[in-house]
Amino acid sequence: MPQMIQRTETCPICRMPVKTDGAEYVEKREGRLYFFCAPGCRDKFLAGACCAKPKGRWGHFLDRLAKANAKEFGTSGPSCCN
């Protein structure tokens, strides 16, 4: 009996792992397949181009850093840099 290789991809919206074998929510954009964990994630992907390319670890780190800075200093930035 042949052994199936099970592969997972990351949902570009919520970053959850999705099994590619028999995946129900799949979209193709610019020659690449994107796998989604739920129809809501697929709908968000189709609604805007912002999610077309996953951010990766560095992009998520920069988002968290920007939110932390906005919380600490507000939208104008630190007072020492004005």
mmCIF file of the N, C-alpha and C atoms, coordinates in Angstrom:
data_MODEL
# 
_entry.id   MODEL 
# 
loop_
_atom_site.group_PDB 
_atom_site.id 
_atom_site.type_symbol 
_atom_site.label_atom_id 
_atom_site.label_alt_id 
_atom_site.label_comp_id 
_atom_site.label_asym_id 
_atom_site.label_entity_id 
_atom_site.label_seq_id 
_atom_site.pdbx_PDB_ins_code 
_atom_site.Cartn_x 
_atom_site.Cartn_y 
_atom_site.Cartn_z 
_atom_site.occupancy 
_atom_site.B_iso_or_equiv 
_atom_site.pdbx_formal_charge 
_atom_site.auth_seq_id 
_atom_site.auth_comp_id 
_atom_site.auth_asym_id 
_atom_site.auth_atom_id 
_atom_site.pdbx_PDB_model_num 
ATOM 1   N N  . MET A 1 1  ? 0.848   -1.180 0.000   1.00 0.00 ? 1  MET A N  1 
ATOM 2   C CA . MET A 1 1  ? 0.000   0.000  0.000   1.00 0.00 ? 1  MET A CA 1 
ATOM 3   C C  . MET A 1 1  ? 0.895   1.245  0.000   1.00 0.00 ? 1  MET A C  1 
ATOM 4   N N  . PRO A 1 2  ? 0.696   2.153  -0.963  1.00 0.00 ? 2  PRO A N  1 
ATOM 5   C CA . PRO A 1 2  ? 1.532   3.355  -1.013  1.00 0.00 ? 2  PRO A CA 1 
ATOM 6   C C  . PRO A 1 2  ? 1.237   4.263  0.173   1.00 0.00 ? 2  PRO A C  1 
ATOM 7   N N  . GLN A 1 3  ? 2.288   4.885  0.649   1.00 0.00 ? 3  GLN A N  1 
ATOM 8   C CA . GLN A 1 3  ? 2.152   5.789  1.786   1.00 0.00 ? 3  GLN A CA 1 
ATOM 9   C C  . GLN A 1 3  ? 1.893   7.203  1.279   1.00 0.00 ? 3  GLN A C  1 
ATOM 10  N N  . MET A 1 4  ? 0.874   7.840  1.832   1.00 0.00 ? 4  MET A N  1 
ATOM 11  C CA . MET A 1 4  ? 0.524   9.205  1.449   1.00 0.00 ? 4  MET A CA 1 
ATOM 12  C C  . MET A 1 4  ? 1.409   10.185 2.228   1.00 0.00 ? 4  MET A C  1 
ATOM 13  N N  . ILE A 1 5  ? 1.939   11.158 1.531   1.00 0.00 ? 5  ILE A N  1 
ATOM 14  C CA . ILE A 1 5  ? 2.688   12.221 2.184   1.00 0.00 ? 5  ILE A CA 1 
ATOM 15  C C  . ILE A 1 5  ? 1.704   13.326 2.509   1.00 0.00 ? 5  ILE A C  1 
ATOM 16  N N  . GLN A 1 6  ? 1.578   13.622 3.780   1.00 0.00 ? 6  GLN A N  1 
ATOM 17  C CA . GLN A 1 6  ? 0.643   14.654 4.191   1.00 0.00 ? 6  GLN A CA 1 
ATOM 18  C C  . GLN A 1 6  ? 1.407   15.966 4.303   1.00 0.00 ? 6  GLN A C  1 
ATOM 19  N N  . ARG A 1 7  ? 0.902   16.962 3.626   1.00 0.00 ? 7  ARG A N  1 
ATOM 20  C CA . ARG A 1 7  ? 1.564   18.251 3.584   1.00 0.00 ? 7  ARG A CA 1 
ATOM 21  C C  . ARG A 1 7  ? 0.616   19.305 4.137   1.00 0.00 ? 7  ARG A C  1 
ATOM 22  N N  . THR A 1 8  ? 1.173   20.273 4.817   1.00 0.00 ? 8  THR A N  1 
ATOM 23  C CA . THR A 1 8  ? 0.352   21.377 5.320   1.00 0.00 ? 8  THR A CA 1 
ATOM 24  C C  . THR A 1 8  ? 0.892   22.693 4.799   1.00 0.00 ? 8  THR A C  1 
ATOM 25  N N  . GLU A 1 9  ? -0.008  23.622 4.624   1.00 0.00 ? 9  GLU A N  1 
ATOM 26  C CA . GLU A 1 9  ? 0.314   25.001 4.262   1.00 0.00 ? 9  GLU A CA 1 
ATOM 27  C C  . GLU A 1 9  ? -0.291  25.891 5.340   1.00 0.00 ? 9  GLU A C  1 
ATOM 28  N N  . THR A 1 10 ? 0.151   27.112 5.393   1.00 0.00 ? 10 THR A N  1 
ATOM 29  C CA . THR A 1 10 ? -0.360  28.057 6.376   1.00 0.00 ? 10 THR A CA 1 
ATOM 30  C C  . THR A 1 10 ? -1.424  28.936 5.738   1.00 0.00 ? 10 THR A C  1 
ATOM 31  N N  . CYS A 1 11 ? -2.550  29.079 6.438   1.00 0.00 ? 11 CYS A N  1 
ATOM 32  C CA . CYS A 1 11 ? -3.613  29.974 5.980   1.00 0.00 ? 11 CYS A CA 1 
ATOM 33  C C  . CYS A 1 11 ? -3.046  31.397 5.971   1.00 0.00 ? 11 CYS A C  1 
ATOM 34  N N  . PRO A 1 12 ? -3.123  32.115 4.837   1.00 0.00 ? 12 PRO A N  1 
ATOM 35  C CA . PRO A 1 12 ? -2.529  33.452 4.772   1.00 0.00 ? 12 PRO A CA 1 
ATOM 36  C C  . PRO A 1 12 ? -3.240  34.497 5.624   1.00 0.00 ? 12 PRO A C  1 
ATOM 37  N N  . ILE A 1 13 ? -4.425  34.192 6.121   1.00 0.00 ? 13 ILE A N  1 
ATOM 38  C CA . ILE A 1 13 ? -5.168  35.166 6.913   1.00 0.00 ? 13 ILE A CA 1 
ATOM 39  C C  . ILE A 1 13 ? -4.905  34.980 8.408   1.00 0.00 ? 13 ILE A C  1 
ATOM 40  N N  . CYS A 1 14 ? -5.158  33.777 8.923   1.00 0.00 ? 14 CYS A N  1 
ATOM 41  C CA . CYS A 1 14 ? -5.043  33.567 10.374  1.00 0.00 ? 14 CYS A CA 1 
ATOM 42  C C  . CYS A 1 14 ? -3.827  32.741 10.775  1.00 0.00 ? 14 CYS A C  1 
ATOM 43  N N  . ARG A 1 15 ? -3.025  32.315 9.800   1.00 0.00 ? 15 ARG A N  1 
ATOM 44  C CA . ARG A 1 15 ? -1.771  31.600 10.034  1.00 0.00 ? 15 ARG A CA 1 
ATOM 45  C C  . ARG A 1 15 ? -1.953  30.205 10.635  1.00 0.00 ? 15 ARG A C  1 
ATOM 46  N N  . MET A 1 16 ? -3.141  29.619 10.523  1.00 0.00 ? 16 MET A N  1 
ATOM 47  C CA . MET A 1 16 ? -3.373  28.256 11.012  1.00 0.00 ? 16 MET A CA 1 
ATOM 48  C C  . MET A 1 16 ? -2.875  27.259 9.968   1.00 0.00 ? 16 MET A C  1 
ATOM 49  N N  . PRO A 1 17 ? -2.381  26.100 10.396  1.00 0.00 ? 17 PRO A N  1 
ATOM 50  C CA . PRO A 1 17 ? -1.971  25.084 9.423   1.00 0.00 ? 17 PRO A CA 1 
ATOM 51  C C  . PRO A 1 17 ? -3.191  24.441 8.766   1.00 0.00 ? 17 PRO A C  1 
ATOM 52  N N  . VAL A 1 18 ? -3.082  24.211 7.452   1.00 0.00 ? 18 VAL A N  1 
ATOM 53  C CA . VAL A 1 18 ? -4.168  23.610 6.676   1.00 0.00 ? 18 VAL A CA 1 
ATOM 54  C C  . VAL A 1 18 ? -3.596  22.421 5.914   1.00 0.00 ? 18 VAL A C  1 
ATOM 55  N N  . LYS A 1 19 ? -4.250  21.262 6.037   1.00 0.00 ? 19 LYS A N  1 
ATOM 56  C CA . LYS A 1 19 ? -3.813  20.087 5.281   1.00 0.00 ? 19 LYS A CA 1 
ATOM 57  C C  . LYS A 1 19 ? -4.186  20.286 3.820   1.00 0.00 ? 19 LYS A C  1 
ATOM 58  N N  . THR A 1 20 ? -3.222  20.066 2.929   1.00 0.00 ? 20 THR A N  1 
ATOM 59  C CA . THR A 1 20 ? -3.468  20.306 1.513   1.00 0.00 ? 20 THR A CA 1 
ATOM 60  C C  . THR A 1 20 ? -4.208  19.152 0.844   1.00 0.00 ? 20 THR A C  1 
ATOM 61  N N  . ASP A 1 21 ? -4.099  17.940 1.384   1.00 0.00 ? 21 ASP A N  1 
ATOM 62  C CA . ASP A 1 21 ? -4.827  16.804 0.810   1.00 0.00 ? 21 ASP A CA 1 
ATOM 63  C C  . ASP A 1 21 ? -6.324  16.984 1.025   1.00 0.00 ? 21 ASP A C  1 
ATOM 64  N N  . GLY A 1 22 ? -7.061  17.149 -0.043  1.00 0.00 ? 22 GLY A N  1 
ATOM 65  C CA . GLY A 1 22 ? -8.507  17.291 0.038   1.00 0.00 ? 22 GLY A CA 1 
ATOM 66  C C  . GLY A 1 22 ? -8.964  18.600 0.651   1.00 0.00 ? 22 GLY A C  1 
ATOM 67  N N  . ALA A 1 23 ? -8.148  19.629 0.590   1.00 0.00 ? 23 ALA A N  1 
ATOM 68  C CA . ALA A 1 23 ? -8.521  20.928 1.161   1.00 0.00 ? 23 ALA A CA 1 
ATOM 69  C C  . ALA A 1 23 ? -9.765  21.457 0.461   1.00 0.00 ? 23 ALA A C  1 
ATOM 70  N N  . GLU A 1 24 ? -10.686 21.955 1.258   1.00 0.00 ? 24 GLU A N  1 
ATOM 71  C CA . GLU A 1 24 ? -11.963 22.426 0.722   1.00 0.00 ? 24 GLU A CA 1 
ATOM 72  C C  . GLU A 1 24 ? -11.906 23.866 0.222   1.00 0.00 ? 24 GLU A C  1 
ATOM 73  N N  . TYR A 1 25 ? -11.108 24.701 0.883   1.00 0.00 ? 25 TYR A N  1 
ATOM 74  C CA . TYR A 1 25 ? -11.056 26.122 0.543   1.00 0.00 ? 25 TYR A CA 1 
ATOM 75  C C  . TYR A 1 25 ? -9.690  26.449 -0.062  1.00 0.00 ? 25 TYR A C  1 
ATOM 76  N N  . VAL A 1 26 ? -9.666  26.534 -1.382  1.00 0.00 ? 26 VAL A N  1 
ATOM 77  C CA . VAL A 1 26 ? -8.419  26.771 -2.112  1.00 0.00 ? 26 VAL A CA 1 
ATOM 78  C C  . VAL A 1 26 ? -8.677  27.850 -3.163  1.00 0.00 ? 26 VAL A C  1 
ATOM 79  N N  . GLU A 1 27 ? -7.770  28.771 -3.300  1.00 0.00 ? 27 GLU A N  1 
ATOM 80  C CA . GLU A 1 27 ? -7.846  29.792 -4.348  1.00 0.00 ? 27 GLU A CA 1 
ATOM 81  C C  . GLU A 1 27 ? -6.499  29.872 -5.051  1.00 0.00 ? 27 GLU A C  1 
ATOM 82  N N  . LYS A 1 28 ? -6.554  30.203 -6.317  1.00 0.00 ? 28 LYS A N  1 
ATOM 83  C CA . LYS A 1 28 ? -5.332  30.349 -7.100  1.00 0.00 ? 28 LYS A CA 1 
ATOM 84  C C  . LYS A 1 28 ? -5.200  31.810 -7.509  1.00 0.00 ? 28 LYS A C  1 
ATOM 85  N N  . ARG A 1 29 ? -4.039  32.387 -7.240  1.00 0.00 ? 29 ARG A N  1 
ATOM 86  C CA . ARG A 1 29 ? -3.781  33.776 -7.607  1.00 0.00 ? 29 ARG A CA 1 
ATOM 87  C C  . ARG A 1 29 ? -2.347  33.871 -8.125  1.00 0.00 ? 29 ARG A C  1 
ATOM 88  N N  . GLU A 1 30 ? -2.206  34.427 -9.290  1.00 0.00 ? 30 GLU A N  1 
ATOM 89  C CA . GLU A 1 30 ? -0.905  34.622 -9.930  1.00 0.00 ? 30 GLU A CA 1 
ATOM 90  C C  . GLU A 1 30 ? -0.089  33.331 -9.974  1.00 0.00 ? 30 GLU A C  1 
ATOM 91  N N  . GLY A 1 31 ? -0.774  32.232 -10.282 1.00 0.00 ? 31 GLY A N  1 
ATOM 92  C CA . GLY A 1 31 ? -0.102  30.948 -10.432 1.00 0.00 ? 31 GLY A CA 1 
ATOM 93  C C  . GLY A 1 31 ? 0.230   30.233 -9.133  1.00 0.00 ? 31 GLY A C  1 
ATOM 94  N N  . ARG A 1 32 ? -0.175  30.769 -8.015  1.00 0.00 ? 32 ARG A N  1 
ATOM 95  C CA . ARG A 1 32 ? 0.102   30.144 -6.718  1.00 0.00 ? 32 ARG A CA 1 
ATOM 96  C C  . ARG A 1 32 ? -1.194  29.730 -6.055  1.00 0.00 ? 32 ARG A C  1 
ATOM 97  N N  . LEU A 1 33 ? -1.174  28.565 -5.408  1.00 0.00 ? 33 LEU A N  1 
ATOM 98  C CA . LEU A 1 33 ? -2.343  28.093 -4.670  1.00 0.00 ? 33 LEU A CA 1 
ATOM 99  C C  . LEU A 1 33 ? -2.263  28.566 -3.227  1.00 0.00 ? 33 LEU A C  1 
ATOM 100 N N  . TYR A 1 34 ? -3.394  29.048 -2.714  1.00 0.00 ? 34 TYR A N  1 
ATOM 101 C CA . TYR A 1 34 ? -3.513  29.462 -1.330  1.00 0.00 ? 34 TYR A CA 1 
ATOM 102 C C  . TYR A 1 34 ? -4.562  28.576 -0.674  1.00 0.00 ? 34 TYR A C  1 
ATOM 103 N N  . PHE A 1 35 ? -4.258  28.056 0.500   1.00 0.00 ? 35 PHE A N  1 
ATOM 104 C CA . PHE A 1 35 ? -5.147  27.164 1.228   1.00 0.00 ? 35 PHE A CA 1 
ATOM 105 C C  . PHE A 1 35 ? -5.673  27.890 2.460   1.00 0.00 ? 35 PHE A C  1 
ATOM 106 N N  . PHE A 1 36 ? -6.981  27.735 2.729   1.00 0.00 ? 36 PHE A N  1 
ATOM 107 C CA . PHE A 1 36 ? -7.635  28.443 3.822   1.00 0.00 ? 36 PHE A CA 1 
ATOM 108 C C  . PHE A 1 36 ? -8.294  27.457 4.777   1.00 0.00 ? 36 PHE A C  1 
ATOM 109 N N  . CYS A 1 37 ? -8.328  27.830 6.039   1.00 0.00 ? 37 CYS A N  1 
ATOM 110 C CA . CYS A 1 37 ? -8.906  26.960 7.060   1.00 0.00 ? 37 CYS A CA 1 
ATOM 111 C C  . CYS A 1 37 ? -10.426 27.069 7.117   1.00 0.00 ? 37 CYS A C  1 
ATOM 112 N N  . ALA A 1 38 ? -10.984 28.166 6.643   1.00 0.00 ? 38 ALA A N  1 
ATOM 113 C CA . ALA A 1 38 ? -12.425 28.397 6.738   1.00 0.00 ? 38 ALA A CA 1 
ATOM 114 C C  . ALA A 1 38 ? -12.879 29.307 5.593   1.00 0.00 ? 38 ALA A C  1 
ATOM 115 N N  . PRO A 1 39 ? -14.189 29.289 5.296   1.00 0.00 ? 39 PRO A N  1 
ATOM 116 C CA . PRO A 1 39 ? -14.673 30.152 4.213   1.00 0.00 ? 39 PRO A CA 1 
ATOM 117 C C  . PRO A 1 39 ? -14.516 31.636 4.524   1.00 0.00 ? 39 PRO A C  1 
ATOM 118 N N  . GLY A 1 40 ? -14.565 32.015 5.800   1.00 0.00 ? 40 GLY A N  1 
ATOM 119 C CA . GLY A 1 40 ? -14.375 33.423 6.167   1.00 0.00 ? 40 GLY A CA 1 
ATOM 120 C C  . GLY A 1 40 ? -12.985 33.924 5.814   1.00 0.00 ? 40 GLY A C  1 
ATOM 121 N N  . CYS A 1 41 ? -11.972 33.081 6.030   1.00 0.00 ? 41 CYS A N  1 
ATOM 122 C CA . CYS A 1 41 ? -10.609 33.468 5.674   1.00 0.00 ? 41 CYS A CA 1 
ATOM 123 C C  . CYS A 1 41 ? -10.473 33.609 4.163   1.00 0.00 ? 41 CYS A C  1 
ATOM 124 N N  . ARG A 1 42 ? -11.092 32.699 3.431   1.00 0.00 ? 42 ARG A N  1 
ATOM 125 C CA . ARG A 1 42 ? -11.039 32.785 1.968   1.00 0.00 ? 42 ARG A CA 1 
ATOM 126 C C  . ARG A 1 42 ? -11.737 34.054 1.496   1.00 0.00 ? 42 ARG A C  1 
ATOM 127 N N  . ASP A 1 43 ? -12.861 34.404 2.096   1.00 0.00 ? 43 ASP A N  1 
ATOM 128 C CA . ASP A 1 43 ? -13.587 35.614 1.702   1.00 0.00 ? 43 ASP A CA 1 
ATOM 129 C C  . ASP A 1 43 ? -12.770 36.877 1.973   1.00 0.00 ? 43 ASP A C  1 
ATOM 130 N N  . LYS A 1 44 ? -12.072 36.922 3.113   1.00 0.00 ? 44 LYS A N  1 
ATOM 131 C CA . LYS A 1 44 ? -11.207 38.070 3.405   1.00 0.00 ? 44 LYS A CA 1 
ATOM 132 C C  . LYS A 1 44 ? -10.086 38.175 2.382   1.00 0.00 ? 44 LYS A C  1 
ATOM 133 N N  . PHE A 1 45 ? -9.541  37.045 1.999   1.00 0.00 ? 45 PHE A N  1 
ATOM 134 C CA . PHE A 1 45 ? -8.472  37.010 1.002   1.00 0.00 ? 45 PHE A CA 1 
ATOM 135 C C  . PHE A 1 45 ? -8.968  37.549 -0.335  1.00 0.00 ? 45 PHE A C  1 
ATOM 136 N N  . LEU A 1 46 ? -10.165 37.128 -0.730  1.00 0.00 ? 46 LEU A N  1 
ATOM 137 C CA . LEU A 1 46 ? -10.728 37.553 -2.014  1.00 0.00 ? 46 LEU A CA 1 
ATOM 138 C C  . LEU A 1 46 ? -11.151 39.022 -1.990  1.00 0.00 ? 46 LEU A C  1 
ATOM 139 N N  . ALA A 1 47 ? -11.465 39.546 -0.815  1.00 0.00 ? 47 ALA A N  1 
ATOM 140 C CA . ALA A 1 47 ? -11.950 40.925 -0.710  1.00 0.00 ? 47 ALA A CA 1 
ATOM 141 C C  . ALA A 1 47 ? -10.848 41.963 -0.891  1.00 0.00 ? 47 ALA A C  1 
ATOM 142 N N  . GLY A 1 48 ? -9.624  41.622 -0.535  1.00 0.00 ? 48 GLY A N  1 
ATOM 143 C CA . GLY A 1 48 ? -8.577  42.631 -0.618  1.00 0.00 ? 48 GLY A CA 1 
ATOM 144 C C  . GLY A 1 48 ? -7.244  42.054 -1.011  1.00 0.00 ? 48 GLY A C  1 
ATOM 145 N N  . ALA A 1 49 ? -6.464  42.879 -1.662  1.00 0.00 ? 49 ALA A N  1 
ATOM 146 C CA . ALA A 1 49 ? -5.138  42.451 -2.105  1.00 0.00 ? 49 ALA A CA 1 
ATOM 147 C C  . ALA A 1 49 ? -4.121  42.488 -0.968  1.00 0.00 ? 49 ALA A C  1 
ATOM 148 N N  . CYS A 1 50 ? -4.494  43.037 0.193   1.00 0.00 ? 50 CYS A N  1 
ATOM 149 C CA . CYS A 1 50 ? -3.542  43.149 1.298   1.00 0.00 ? 50 CYS A CA 1 
ATOM 150 C C  . CYS A 1 50 ? -3.070  41.795 1.792   1.00 0.00 ? 50 CYS A C  1 
ATOM 151 N N  . CYS A 1 51 ? -3.876  40.803 1.636   1.00 0.00 ? 51 CYS A N  1 
ATOM 152 C CA . CYS A 1 51 ? -3.538  39.470 2.137   1.00 0.00 ? 51 CYS A CA 1 
ATOM 153 C C  . CYS A 1 51 ? -3.018  38.554 1.045   1.00 0.00 ? 51 CYS A C  1 
ATOM 154 N N  . ALA A 1 52 ? -2.748  39.090 -0.117  1.00 0.00 ? 52 ALA A N  1 
ATOM 155 C CA . ALA A 1 52 ? -2.320  38.254 -1.237  1.00 0.00 ? 52 ALA A CA 1 
ATOM 156 C C  . ALA A 1 52 ? -0.980  37.591 -0.974  1.00 0.00 ? 52 ALA A C  1 
ATOM 157 N N  . LYS A 1 53 ? -0.117  38.258 -0.246  1.00 0.00 ? 53 LYS A N  1 
ATOM 158 C CA . LYS A 1 53 ? 1.182   37.677 0.065   1.00 0.00 ? 53 LYS A CA 1 
ATOM 159 C C  . LYS A 1 53 ? 1.340   37.625 1.576   1.00 0.00 ? 53 LYS A C  1 
ATOM 160 N N  . PRO A 1 54 ? 1.566   36.455 2.130   1.00 0.00 ? 54 PRO A N  1 
ATOM 161 C CA . PRO A 1 54 ? 1.727   36.366 3.582   1.00 0.00 ? 54 PRO A CA 1 
ATOM 162 C C  . PRO A 1 54 ? 2.895   37.219 4.067   1.00 0.00 ? 54 PRO A C  1 
ATOM 163 N N  . LYS A 1 55 ? 2.764   37.789 5.241   1.00 0.00 ? 55 LYS A N  1 
ATOM 164 C CA . LYS A 1 55 ? 3.778   38.684 5.772   1.00 0.00 ? 55 LYS A CA 1 
ATOM 165 C C  . LYS A 1 55 ? 5.016   37.942 6.257   1.00 0.00 ? 55 LYS A C  1 
ATOM 166 N N  . GLY A 1 56 ? 4.852   36.763 6.773   1.00 0.00 ? 56 GLY A N  1 
ATOM 167 C CA . GLY A 1 56 ? 5.993   36.053 7.340   1.00 0.00 ? 56 GLY A CA 1 
ATOM 168 C C  . GLY A 1 56 ? 6.302   36.549 8.742   1.00 0.00 ? 56 GLY A C  1 
ATOM 169 N N  . ARG A 1 57 ? 7.301   35.965 9.336   1.00 0.00 ? 57 ARG A N  1 
ATOM 170 C CA . ARG A 1 57 ? 7.644   36.298 10.721  1.00 0.00 ? 57 ARG A CA 1 
ATOM 171 C C  . ARG A 1 57 ? 8.099   37.748 10.877  1.00 0.00 ? 57 ARG A C  1 
ATOM 172 N N  . TRP A 1 58 ? 8.890   38.226 9.945   1.00 0.00 ? 58 TRP A N  1 
ATOM 173 C CA . TRP A 1 58 ? 9.402   39.590 10.041  1.00 0.00 ? 58 TRP A CA 1 
ATOM 174 C C  . TRP A 1 58 ? 8.277   40.612 9.948   1.00 0.00 ? 58 TRP A C  1 
ATOM 175 N N  . GLY A 1 59 ? 7.340   40.407 9.026   1.00 0.00 ? 59 GLY A N  1 
ATOM 176 C CA . GLY A 1 59 ? 6.212   41.324 8.883   1.00 0.00 ? 59 GLY A CA 1 
ATOM 177 C C  . GLY A 1 59 ? 5.332   41.343 10.119  1.00 0.00 ? 59 GLY A C  1 
ATOM 178 N N  . HIS A 1 60 ? 5.088   40.168 10.712  1.00 0.00 ? 60 HIS A N  1 
ATOM 179 C CA . HIS A 1 60 ? 4.293   40.114 11.940  1.00 0.00 ? 60 HIS A CA 1 
ATOM 180 C C  . HIS A 1 60 ? 5.022   40.787 13.097  1.00 0.00 ? 60 HIS A C  1 
ATOM 181 N N  . PHE A 1 61 ? 6.340   40.622 13.167  1.00 0.00 ? 61 PHE A N  1 
ATOM 182 C CA . PHE A 1 61 ? 7.126   41.291 14.211  1.00 0.00 ? 61 PHE A CA 1 
ATOM 183 C C  . PHE A 1 61 ? 7.008   42.811 14.076  1.00 0.00 ? 61 PHE A C  1 
ATOM 184 N N  . LEU A 1 62 ? 7.142   43.316 12.845  1.00 0.00 ? 62 LEU A N  1 
ATOM 185 C CA . LEU A 1 62 ? 7.050   44.766 12.636  1.00 0.00 ? 62 LEU A CA 1 
ATOM 186 C C  . LEU A 1 62 ? 5.662   45.295 12.970  1.00 0.00 ? 62 LEU A C  1 
ATOM 187 N N  . ASP A 1 63 ? 4.613   44.521 12.673  1.00 0.00 ? 63 ASP A N  1 
ATOM 188 C CA . ASP A 1 63 ? 3.259   44.931 13.041  1.00 0.00 ? 63 ASP A CA 1 
ATOM 189 C C  . ASP A 1 63 ? 3.109   45.040 14.555  1.00 0.00 ? 63 ASP A C  1 
ATOM 190 N N  . ARG A 1 64 ? 3.616   44.035 15.276  1.00 0.00 ? 64 ARG A N  1 
ATOM 191 C CA . ARG A 1 64 ? 3.537   44.067 16.740  1.00 0.00 ? 64 ARG A CA 1 
ATOM 192 C C  . ARG A 1 64 ? 4.342   45.239 17.303  1.00 0.00 ? 64 ARG A C  1 
ATOM 193 N N  . LEU A 1 65 ? 5.501   45.509 16.723  1.00 0.00 ? 65 LEU A N  1 
ATOM 194 C CA . LEU A 1 65 ? 6.332   46.612 17.178  1.00 0.00 ? 65 LEU A CA 1 
ATOM 195 C C  . LEU A 1 65 ? 5.628   47.959 16.951  1.00 0.00 ? 65 LEU A C  1 
ATOM 196 N N  . ALA A 1 66 ? 5.003   48.110 15.796  1.00 0.00 ? 66 ALA A N  1 
ATOM 197 C CA . ALA A 1 66 ? 4.288   49.354 15.502  1.00 0.00 ? 66 ALA A CA 1 
ATOM 198 C C  . ALA A 1 66 ? 3.116   49.558 16.462  1.00 0.00 ? 66 ALA A C  1 
ATOM 199 N N  . LYS A 1 67 ? 2.390   48.482 16.783  1.00 0.00 ? 67 LYS A N  1 
ATOM 200 C CA . LYS A 1 67 ? 1.273   48.591 17.726  1.00 0.00 ? 67 LYS A CA 1 
ATOM 201 C C  . LYS A 1 67 ? 1.770   48.954 19.122  1.00 0.00 ? 67 LYS A C  1 
ATOM 202 N N  . ALA A 1 68 ? 2.883   48.331 19.535  1.00 0.00 ? 68 ALA A N  1 
ATOM 203 C CA . ALA A 1 68 ? 3.444   48.637 20.857  1.00 0.00 ? 68 ALA A CA 1 
ATOM 204 C C  . ALA A 1 68 ? 3.911   50.090 20.918  1.00 0.00 ? 68 ALA A C  1 
ATOM 205 N N  . ASN A 1 69 ? 4.538   50.575 19.863  1.00 0.00 ? 69 ASN A N  1 
ATOM 206 C CA . ASN A 1 69 ? 4.993   51.967 19.830  1.00 0.00 ? 69 ASN A CA 1 
ATOM 207 C C  . ASN A 1 69 ? 3.817   52.933 19.848  1.00 0.00 ? 69 ASN A C  1 
ATOM 208 N N  . ALA A 1 70 ? 2.760   52.617 19.108  1.00 0.00 ? 70 ALA A N  1 
ATOM 209 C CA . ALA A 1 70 ? 1.582   53.479 19.097  1.00 0.00 ? 70 ALA A CA 1 
ATOM 210 C C  . ALA A 1 70 ? 0.920   53.509 20.468  1.00 0.00 ? 70 ALA A C  1 
ATOM 211 N N  . LYS A 1 71 ? 0.922   52.366 21.150  1.00 0.00 ? 71 LYS A N  1 
ATOM 212 C CA . LYS A 1 71 ? 0.330   52.316 22.491  1.00 0.00 ? 71 LYS A CA 1 
ATOM 213 C C  . LYS A 1 71 ? 1.164   53.133 23.474  1.00 0.00 ? 71 LYS A C  1 
ATOM 214 N N  . GLU A 1 72 ? 2.468   53.039 23.370  1.00 0.00 ? 72 GLU A N  1 
ATOM 215 C CA . GLU A 1 72 ? 3.373   53.731 24.296  1.00 0.00 ? 72 GLU A CA 1 
ATOM 216 C C  . GLU A 1 72 ? 3.470   55.230 24.020  1.00 0.00 ? 72 GLU A C  1 
ATOM 217 N N  . PHE A 1 73 ? 3.604   55.597 22.750  1.00 0.00 ? 73 PHE A N  1 
ATOM 218 C CA . PHE A 1 73 ? 3.900   56.985 22.403  1.00 0.00 ? 73 PHE A CA 1 
ATOM 219 C C  . PHE A 1 73 ? 2.765   57.701 21.669  1.00 0.00 ? 73 PHE A C  1 
ATOM 220 N N  . GLY A 1 74 ? 1.727   57.001 21.290  1.00 0.00 ? 74 GLY A N  1 
ATOM 221 C CA . GLY A 1 74 ? 0.662   57.598 20.501  1.00 0.00 ? 74 GLY A CA 1 
ATOM 222 C C  . GLY A 1 74 ? 1.071   57.612 19.033  1.00 0.00 ? 74 GLY A C  1 
ATOM 223 N N  . THR A 1 75 ? 0.296   58.231 18.203  1.00 0.00 ? 75 THR A N  1 
ATOM 224 C CA . THR A 1 75 ? 0.582   58.224 16.769  1.00 0.00 ? 75 THR A CA 1 
ATOM 225 C C  . THR A 1 75 ? 1.664   59.219 16.371  1.00 0.00 ? 75 THR A C  1 
ATOM 226 N N  . SER A 1 76 ? 1.999   60.159 17.257  1.00 0.00 ? 76 SER A N  1 
ATOM 227 C CA . SER A 1 76 ? 3.015   61.160 16.910  1.00 0.00 ? 76 SER A CA 1 
ATOM 228 C C  . SER A 1 76 ? 4.444   60.680 17.147  1.00 0.00 ? 76 SER A C  1 
ATOM 229 N N  . GLY A 1 77 ? 4.625   59.570 17.875  1.00 0.00 ? 77 GLY A N  1 
ATOM 230 C CA . GLY A 1 77 ? 5.958   59.069 18.155  1.00 0.00 ? 77 GLY A CA 1 
ATOM 231 C C  . GLY A 1 77 ? 6.495   59.612 19.467  1.00 0.00 ? 77 GLY A C  1 
ATOM 232 N N  . PRO A 1 78 ? 7.703   59.216 19.843  1.00 0.00 ? 78 PRO A N  1 
ATOM 233 C CA . PRO A 1 78 ? 8.279   59.674 21.104  1.00 0.00 ? 78 PRO A CA 1 
ATOM 234 C C  . PRO A 1 78 ? 8.573   61.172 21.070  1.00 0.00 ? 78 PRO A C  1 
ATOM 235 N N  . SER A 1 79 ? 8.469   61.838 22.211  1.00 0.00 ? 79 SER A N  1 
ATOM 236 C CA . SER A 1 79 ? 8.659   63.291 22.265  1.00 0.00 ? 79 SER A CA 1 
ATOM 237 C C  . SER A 1 79 ? 10.102  63.691 22.018  1.00 0.00 ? 79 SER A C  1 
ATOM 238 N N  . CYS A 1 80 ? 11.057  62.801 22.229  1.00 0.00 ? 80 CYS A N  1 
ATOM 239 C CA . CYS A 1 80 ? 12.459  63.153 22.028  1.00 0.00 ? 80 CYS A CA 1 
ATOM 240 C C  . CYS A 1 80 ? 12.815  63.303 20.538  1.00 0.00 ? 80 CYS A C  1 
ATOM 241 N N  . CYS A 1 81 ? 11.977  62.804 19.663  1.00 0.00 ? 81 CYS A N  1 
ATOM 242 C CA . CYS A 1 81 ? 12.285  62.816 18.233  1.00 0.00 ? 81 CYS A CA 1 
ATOM 243 C C  . CYS A 1 81 ? 11.562  63.912 17.466  1.00 0.00 ? 81 CYS A C  1 
ATOM 244 N N  . ASN A 1 82 ? 10.818  64.756 18.154  1.00 0.00 ? 82 ASN A N  1 
ATOM 245 C CA . ASN A 1 82 ? 10.048  65.801 17.463  1.00 0.00 ? 82 ASN A CA 1 
ATOM 246 C C  . ASN A 1 82 ? 10.887  66.994 17.156  1.00 0.00 ? 82 ASN A C  1 
# 
